[in-house]
């Protein structure tokens, strides 16, 4: 088959879908990629270099991950449809909010034979505060996305039970067309042999530095714990140049660092090295599909503290591999982290159980195999 992947930007593709595309190519399929514009110059530069070295054809169109400019969005959609007509894929695989919307619309506009819609989160449109403008945008998105989901020969992949219920209840897909695959998978071999002993006294938040990732709550929790005299360090690992309505300015991040509340390690590609230093990983996100950071944390044997939010709760076993806290509650986050910091035996127990969870549910090879099986269903 000729398989065309459609996602927000090249960096997301490389971090979440590249192993799948390489496996599809190894299975004698022809693959190509269409994206919108870069979300982060730092991440995009690395991704474009990697795509070029692997020989994966890539076309960038006009839409943006966090943009709402109608002319740019329309131009991006029609550029995407033009690329589809020229390349004539047998199957289009869409992921990320904009990729799903525009990829699904373009697949219908061009008569693409088969469509995979992978729901990997709802984006900032559905995690921001409910202003009048935002409410109208949500309604418009929800109406238009029904057209994308209306392809007669498609499968919808969801990553958590909440999104399964949401898609099913909204009538966007029948249960016969729904598939649950928990995340994009983790190459277990990079993580499962990391030693649990000798780790530093650090709590890591590995994510793009966005308000929706709970960065502000993490910093406030760190401030409270540090003020109590704790020697533990709190580390942000991620970019601060991401184009998103909830992006936190770099100047503010550097202000936190100057205050001595957190450390900022920036963008890192060696996440096994990062997580191998950390007994605890914290992701107080407002909503996710299935956060890859928590799958990697489980594989690396890190105890996890995350929010009782869609996607996040599905990435742990509460009380077994980690703890849940309310969304946007820095006080409770600080209390939960403090208790876990004070109990090294529980940290280790959570880490060991997390590794068992990763082996059972998050193996990259299993995720790739399940997705290629969906391609086979649509081909048949």
Secondary structure, DSSP 8 states (H G I E B T S, - for coil): -EEEEEES-HHHHHHHTHHHHHHHHHTT-EEEEEE-S-SBHHHHHHHHHHHHHHT-EEEE-S--SS---HHHHHHHHHHHHHHHHHH--SEEEEESHHHHHHHHHHHHHHT-SEEEEE-----GGGTS---HHHHHHHHHHHHHHHHHHT-SSEEEEESSHHHHHHHHHTTSS-GGGEEE--SS-B-GGGTTTS-STT-EEEEEEES-SBGGGTHHHHHHHHHHHHHTT---EEEEES-S-B-STTB--HHHHHHHHHHTS-EE----S-HHHHHTTEEEEEE--S--SS-HHHHHHHHTT-EEEEESSTTTGGGS-BTTTEEEE-TT-HHHHHHHHHHHHT-HHHHHHHHHHHHHHHHHH-BHHHHHHHHHHHHHHHH-
